[in-house]
Amino acid sequence: MILSHIRIFNHYLQSAYIFLGVMECGVLFLSVYLARYIRFTGEFDGTFYLGDIWFWRAVTFAGVMHCATFSMGVYQSQLREGFVGMATRSVVAYCLLGSALMILLSAFVGALYFDNVVLFIAVVLSVFLVAIVRWVVFTIVDIRSLRRRVLLFGAGRQARNLLEVIEKEGHPGVEIVGCVPSVDENEVEKSLRIAQPANWLRFVRENKISEIVVAPDERRSRDGGSVPIGPLLDCKLAGVAVTDAIKFCERETGAIELNLLNPSWMLFSEGFRYSQYRDVTKRLFDVIAALLLFAMIWPFALITALAVFLESGGPVLYSQMRTGQEGRAFKLYKFRSMCNGAEKDGKAVWAQVNDNRITKVGAFIRNTRLDELPQLYNVLKGDMSFVGPRPERPEIVCDLIKEIPYYDARHRVKPGLMGWAQLKYPYGASISDSREKLRYDLYYSKNHGLLLDILILIQTAEIILLGKGVR
């Protein structure tokens, strides 16, 4: 069995976890009926039909709990933290986040009302039943057996960079079998180098290779003898995936590797395309999401403003010029989290760990992202989107454009309240950090759409609850 990917609206999702997610949704759905049966002493007769209000309550419960699971990074944690880490995050997702959302829905949508006892029993059942399903799946299916055996064609600079990315990101789903050098390439470890096979197709079959990644430093024609087009085509026709190095990294890491990037790839690859339909739906999504969020959190905004004023006086709001879409500058608003006069000389200063300019209230509202609430005005005004690369200050942008190739490409889309880079990388406070974050910003700029925006919104809950990426 191969840990492959399914591409949905330009975003790659691992098929194994899609299968596991479907199984879990089924268990979550059944938990509601079991809870109803226990609570009302056998009221359920074992049949399901669309006209039953409990059917839609169960569907809603399964959807909400699954979104809570996804938002807490449960599936990714299984790879990083093991089964215990996955179980711990699931308890938080179901008992805190998911339960809170279900209580809110019960309060505002009468048809989805859950008796408190039914909800409690359903949540408890979900925790145990889903844990059993995951334990069975990960016991029967050895994670190592799900690895894709990958062969690199190339042993030069590009192949070395690719190996470094795989090692840095830590991908248990990928096993590098070795590197077949192109002409005069020897920059990877000798132990990884494999002599060019006399028969590629036989070698691939004997070594159970599931994918060949083409990453030579030079790509000459077939007559030039660098890339063995014919043998690689034979492998492709036999069902072995043959992938470009940049596309491989994009799929595996959710980022575009700057070390492998070239201008022609950006121009001719899928993505980085204009879509009027996408722009209209994104704008509608931004306005509706901003209005709904404001309707829910305006009391917190008032409390935040009062806390800032009581601690350090006015002004409560803080504004900065930021760089938006196509390089246009706009004024961004925040609740003030630093002491007055934090930048007396007017120069932009990177925020640092334990920055002494940040007030006590400021530290709290930064950790909880409450300082960002005034930016809902920027979203409604159209300066920002709900999801997109975080906007930087113009003077910092000027420096970064000089230092980092392709940095200006992130301004092809509207900046956002939250972004893909914020999920994948900590707070950027240096040129080196900005270079790393650009990998994810370019991925978003290339593949952005409604599905990816929704995924980012859901997963941002983990960032807020765990206080990640804050300085």
N, C-alpha and C positions, 0 to 999 in steps of 0.2 A: 504493500500500500504506500502511495507516495503523498507526501504533504504538499499538495499543489495549491494553486491559487485560482480564484474565480474573479474576473474583472467585471465590476458593476459600476457603470457610469464613471469610467476612467480610474476607479480606485480598486486596488487589489485586496481581496479578503481571502484568508486561508480556508479552503474547503473543509478541512477537518473540524475547524471550530464552527463553521456554519452548520455542519451536521450535528455537532454537540449542542449548539444553541437551539436547533429545532427540537431535539430530544428534551432539553430542559424546559422549553416552552410547553411541551406536552405535559410534563410533570407538574409544572406550575398551574396549568389549566385544571388538571385533575385534583390538585390540592384544595381548590375552592370547593369542588363537589364533595370531597372527603370531609372537609371542615363543616360543610352544610349538613352532611349526613350525621356527623358526631354531635353537632350543636342541636339539631332538631330531631334527634333520635330516629334515624332511618327514613327521613322524608324523601330522600333521593331514590328513585326507582330504577336507576341504571341507564336511562335513556337521555340522549342529548338532541335538542332541536333548536333551530334558530329563533323560534318565537319565544323561547324561555328567557326571561330576564336574567336568570342565573347564568345562562350561556354567555351573554355579553359581559356580565360581571367577571366571569372566569377569564374571558379573552382579555379584558382590560387589566385584570390582576397580572396575568402572564406577561402582557406587554410592558406594564410599568415595572415589574420586578426584573424583567430581562434588561430593560434600559438602565435600571439601577445597577445591575451586574456589570453591564458594559461600561457605565460611567466610572465605576470604581477600578477599572483595569483588571478585572478578575482573570480573564483568559491569558493576558500577557503575564500576570503574576505567576501563573503555573510554570512558565518557562524560567522565570527569574528566581522565584521563592519556593517552588515546589508545592505539593498538595496542601501543606499546612497554611502557607501564605494565601493560597487560593481560597481555602475554607474560611480563613479569618476575614478576608475582604468580602466574602459572600455574606457572612453574618452581618457585617456593617451595612452592606448594600440592601439586604432584605429587612433587617430589624430597624434600621434608622432611616435611610433614604427612601427605600421603597414604601415602607409603612407610612412615613410622613406624607408622601405623595398620594397614597390611597386614602388617607384620612381627609386630605384636602379635597380630593375628588368626591368623596362621600358627602362632604359638607356642601359642595356647590352643585353637584349633579345628582339629583334625586334618584334617577334610574340606576346609578352605580353605587347606591348606598350599601355599605357593609356594616352589619352588626359588629360591634367591637370584639365580641367573643369569637365570631366567625373569622374575622380578620386575624386575630391573635393565633387561632388554631391553624389557619391557612399558612401564616408566616412560619410558624414552628414546623409544620409538616414540610413546607418548601425547603427549609434549611436542611432537614435530615434526608429527604428524598432526593434532592438535587446532589447532596454530598455523596449519597450511595451511587447515583448514576455516574458521577464523575470518577469515583473510586473504581467502579467496574470498568469504565471505558479505559482509564489510564493504567489499570492492572492488566486487562486483556491485551491492550494495544501498547506494546513497548515503544516509548518515544523514539528510541534509537532506530527502530524499524521504520519510522516515518520519515527519516532523513532522506533528502534527495542527494544522490551521489553526483557531484559536479566535477567536470574536467575543464580546466582552463587551457585554451590555446593561446600561448604567450607566456613568456617568463621574463619580461623586461619591466620597465617602469610602471606601465599601466597594470600589469598583472600583480606587481608588488603592492601598488596602491589598493587594488581590489582586495587582496589578502588582508591588508591592514584594516580595511573597512569591515570586513567580515569578522575579524578577530575583535575589533573595538566594539562593534555592535553586539557581538555574542549571539549568533544564530544557531541554536541547536537543531534547526530543521535543515541545515546545510552541512554536508561533509565534502570537503575538497579532497578529491582523489589524488590530484597532482597537476602539474603544469607541463604542457608540451611546448618547448621553446620554438619561436619563430627563428628567423635568420639572426645569428649572433646575439641572442638574448640570454643573459645569465644573472639577472638581478634578484631572482628569488633564491631561497635556500636550495642547495644542491640536492638535499634529501627529497624535495618536492618535484624536482625536474624529472620528466619522463621522456625517453627517446620517442621521436615521431613514429607512430605505428606504421608498419608496412601495409596493414589492412585495418583502416579505421573502424569499419563496421564490425569486424570480428572482435577487435579490442574493446569496443563499447559494450558489446553483448557479453563478453567474457567477464568484464569488470562491473557489469550491472550499472552502467552510467545512465543517468536519467536526463542529464542536461550538459551541453557543451557551451561554455561562455567564451566568446571570441574577444580576446584582449591583447592583440599584438601592438607593439609600438608603431609599426609601419604596416600599411595595408596596400600592397601592390597588386597588380592584376594577376590573373591566374598564370599567365606566361612568366610573370616576374618571380613566381614561386614562393611568395610569402604566405598567403592564406590558401590552404588546400580546398578550393571551392567545391570541386567534384566530390571528394570523400565526405566533406561536411554535408553536402546536399544529399548524399546517399544515407547518411545517418538521420538527417531530418525526415527523409521519405520513409525511413524505417520506424519513425515514431519518437525519436530522440529530439528533445527541444534544443535548438541552436539559438543562442541569445547574445545580443550585444552587451558589452560590459556596463554601459550606462543604464540600459533598460533593466539589467539584472539587479544593479544596486538600487534603482528606483523602486522596483518591486519588493525587494527584501527589506529595505530600510525606511521606505516612505520618504526618501530624500534624493536629491540629485547631487551626485558627487562632483564638486568643482574641479578636482584633480583630473577627472576623466572628460570634462566638458569641453566642447568645441562649438564655435558659433554656428556652423552648418547644422549641427544636431538640433540646436534650438529652433532653427529656421524650418527644418524639414520634418521634425518629429511630430507625432500626434500630440495635440494640446497647443497651448498658447494661441487659441483661436477665438475669434469674436463670435458671439451668439446673442442676437437680440432677445430671443426667448429666455435664455439663461439670465441676461441682465434684468429683464422685466420681472421674472419670478424671484430673483435674488432681492430686488428692491421691495417687492411686496412682502417677502419673508422678513426683511429687515424692519419694515414699518410695523407689521403685525407683531413680531417678536418684541420689539422695543416697547410698544404700547402695552402688551400683556405683562411684560416684566415690570414696567413702571407701575401698573395697577397693583401688582403684588408687593412691591418693595418700597413704595413711597414712604411708609412709616419709618423704615430703616434709614432712608435718606434724611428725613427730618431729625432723627435721633443722632445720626452721624454729624450733621451740620451743627447741632447744639453742642455735642461733645467737643468738636474742634474749637468752637467759639469759647466754651467754658475753660478749656485748657490753655489756649494761647491767644485768645481774642480774634479779631478779624484780620484779614478777610477770610471767610470760610472757604470760598472757591479759589482755585489757583488755575491760571491759564498759561499755556505755552503755545508757541508756533510749532507746528509739525508739518512734515512733508506728506502730501497725500497722493492720490492717483495722478499719473503723468507729471509728477514733480510739483504739483500745485500746493502752495502753502495754505494752511488753515489754522484757526485757533482752537486748540483742544482744551477741554475743561475737566478738572478733577477737584475732589475735596482736598484741601491742603493737608499734607501729611508731614511736611517739614516745618521747621521754625521759620519765622519771618526773616527775610534777608539771607536765605540759604545760598543764593547766588548773587551777592551784592554787586560784583563786577559785571554781571550779565552774561558771563561765559557759561556754556553748557559743561556740566560736570557729571561723569558717570556715577551712578549710585553704587556704593560699596557695601560689603558685608558689615553689619553692625554700624552703619553710617550714623555718626553722632548728630547729624542735622535732623534726623527723624524724631518726632515727638513720640510720647507714649501712646497717645491716641492714634497717631500716624502709623505706628508699627502695627497696631491692631487692625486698622482699616486697610492697610496694605496686605496683611496676611489673609484677610477675608475678602479682599477685592472691593470693599465698600467704597474706597477712594475713586473707583472707576465709574460709579453710578452716574455722575453728571454727563458722561460721554453718551448717554442715551440721547441727549439733545443733539450731539454731533451726528448720531445715526439718523435721527428723524430729519435733520437738516439736509443730510445727503453727503456730508463731508466724509463720513465713515460708513462701513458696513458692519453688521453684527459679527461677521467672521472674516478675517483677512490678516495679512501681515501687520504687526504692530507698527504704528507710525513713529518715526524718529525725528529728532530736531534737525532743522535744515543745516545748521553748522556741522553737526555730527555726520549727516548724510554726505555733505561735500567731502569730508575727510575719508569716509568709508568708500565712496565711489573711486577715489584715487588709489586706495589701498587694496580693494577687493574686486577682482574681475567679476563682471556681470551683476554687480550689486544693484545697479539702477533697474534691472529687469523686474525686481520685486514691486516696483511702482507702476507696473502695467495693470494691476488690479487695485481696487479700493482698499485702504487699510481697515483694520477691524478692531473691535473690542477684545476679541480673543482670536487665537490663531493656531495653526498646525505646529508652528515652531514652539509655541508656549507649552504644548502638550509633550513635545519630544525633547526639549532642551531647556535647561535652567535659565534664569534671568541673565540677559546679556549685558555685561559691564566692561567690555573691552573689544578691541578690534578682532582678537582671536575668537571671542564669543560670537561676535556678529558674523564672522565667516562661517562658523558652524551653523548658526541659525539660518543663514542664507540658503543652505542646502534644503531646509524644510520649507522656507518661503518660496523658493523656486518650484518645489514640488506642488505646493498649493497653487501658485500662479499658473502652472501648466495644467493641473487637473481639477481646478475648483468647479464646484457645482453644488446643487441643493443637497445631494446625499452626503458629500464630504462635509458640508456646513453642519448638517444635522449630527453627524458622527462627532465632530469637534465640539458642538454644543453639549452633547451628552457626556463626553469624556471630560469636559471642563469641570464637572462636579468633583472629580478626584483632585484636581488642582486646588479648588477652593477648600474642600474638606480637609485635605492633608497639608495645605499651605505650601505647596511646592513652588519653586522658582521665584521666591520673594526676597528682596533686599531692601 
